[in-house]
Each structure stands twice: as C-alpha cells, then as structure tokens.
C-alpha cells in the first residue's frame, strides 16, 4: 500500500446554521455540530482508506465558542495519522464573520475511524 498525505483526505464542508438546529438561546446544538464533524471525518477516512469506515471513538472535542443562528460554519477534516486499520482524523470548525468574511476557529476535535470489510472486520489502511 502506498503512503498517503493528509492533503489527499482533506474534506471541507460548509453550511449555514438554521433555526431547527439551535437551542433555546439560538446557538447550534452540540449534537448537531458533532454530527457534522462525524460526517466530514467519515468522508476523510474513506478518502484515505478507500474502504467502508466506522467511527471508533471521539477522542477530543473542544466546544470553545458558541455558534449562533445564521452563522456560516466550515468543518475542515483530514487524516492526521494512520495505523494498521485505524485512522486519526483532526477537525477544525470555523465560523465566518457576516460583515468581513474573516473566519475564526470555533471548535476542534479528534476522531478515530476504523476501515472495515463488508462483514465489519477491520482491514489494513495506507499509512
């Protein structure tokens, strides 16, 4: 298997925070953000391994900043390390200022995914 770089797995997802995705104080639900990060990480892991992938763990999540209703949110994920069958995916979450367009880091996370075959057994991934 040929080694791969983080650039080859990079996944960028941009979306807007809508009213049905917010809590009573009009900030994005933490669970909604976790789901967005999980989707981006899964795509990144699949790009790296070219296999079916499953979430093994969420090793670190930092909710450093609230994400208000109407915000443009960008989830940027990439495989940072690969092991025998698992991959560590590093994720940055950015929010874009409505007026200036400047992006500020709001959150970050590290997920671990495992590549599996059609029966759910772990398979090797490129390092």
SULVENKA-V197686 format. One record per pair of residues at least 12 apart in sequence whose ideal C-beta (glycine too) atoms are under 10 Angstrom apart, sorted by the first residue. I is the first residue (numbers start at 1). J is the second residue. Records with the same first field share a line. If there is no record, write none. Layout:
I = J  J
This chain:
1 = 49  82  124  125  126  127
2 = 126  127
3 = 82  126  127
4 = 47  48  49  50  79  82  87  125  126  127
5 = 48  78  79
6 = 44  48  77  78  79  80  81  82  89  90
7 = 78  79
8 = 44  47  48  78  79  126
9 = 41  43  44  45  46  47  48  49  77  78  79  80  82  87  89  126
10 = 40  43  44  47  48  76  77  78  79
11 = 39  40  41  42  43  44  45  46  47  75  76  77  78  79  89  91
12 = 40  43  44  74  75  76  77  78  92  94
13 = 36  37  39  40  43  73  74  75  76  77  93
14 = 72  73  74  75  76  94  96
15 = 36  71  72  73  74  75
16 = 69  70  71  72  73  96
17 = 29  32  33  67  68  69  70  71  72  73  95
18 = 32  69  70
19 = 69  70
20 = 32
21 = 33  35  36  67  69  73
22 = 67  68  69  70  71
23 = 66  69
25 = 66  68  69
26 = 66  68  69  70
27 = 63  65  66  67  68  69  71
28 = 63  66  67  68  69  71  73  93  95  106  107
29 = 67
30 = 61  63  66  67  107
32 = 67  73
33 = 61  63  67  73  75  93  106  107  109
34 = 58  61  63  107  109  111
36 = 73  74  75  77  91  93
37 = 58  61  75  76  77  89  91  92  93  107  108  109  110  111
38 = 55  58  75  77  89  91  109  111  113
39 = 75  77
40 = 74  75  76  77  78  89  91  93  109  111
41 = 53  55  58  75  77  78  79  87  88  89  90  91  109  110  111  112  113
42 = 54  55  77  89  111  113
43 = 75  77  89
44 = 75  76  77  78  79  80  87  89  90  91  111  113
45 = 77  78  79  82  86  87  88  89  111  112  113  114  115  125
46 = 87  113  115
47 = 77  78  79
48 = 78  79  82  87  89  113  115  125  126  127
49 = 79  82  85  86  87  113  114  115  116  123  124  125  126
50 = 115  125  126
51 = 85  113  114  115  116  117  118  122  123  124  125
52 = 114  115  116  117  118  120  123
53 = 85  86  87  89  113  114  115  116  125
54 = 113  114  115  116  120  122
55 = 89  111  112  113  114
56 = 85  86  87  88  111  112  113  114  122
57 = 86  88  110  111  112  113  114
58 = 91  109  110  111  112
59 = 88  89  109  110  111  112
60 = 90  91  108  109  110  111
61 = 91  93  107  108  109  110  111
62 = 93  105  106  107  108  109  110
63 = 93  106  107  108  109
64 = 93  104  105  106  107  108
65 = 93  95  104  105  106  107
66 = 95  106  107
67 = 93  94  95  106  107
68 = 95  98
70 = 98
71 = 94  95  96  97  98  106
72 = 94  95  96  97  98  101  103
73 = 93  94  95  96  103  106  107
74 = 92  93  94  95  96  103  106
75 = 91  92  93  94  107  109
76 = 90  91  92  93  94  103  105  108
77 = 89  90  91  92  93  109  111
78 = 90  91  92
79 = 113  125  126
80 = 110
81 = 110  112  127
82 = 113  115  124  125  126  127
83 = 112  114  124  125  127
84 = 114  115  122  123  124  125  127
85 = 113  114  115  116  121  122  123  124  125
86 = 112  113  114  115  122  125
87 = 111  112  113  114  115  125  126  127
88 = 110  111  112  113
89 = 109  110  111  112  113
90 = 108  109  110  111
91 = 107  108  109  110  111
92 = 105  106  107  108  109
93 = 105  106  107  108  109
94 = 106  107
95 = 107
113 = 125
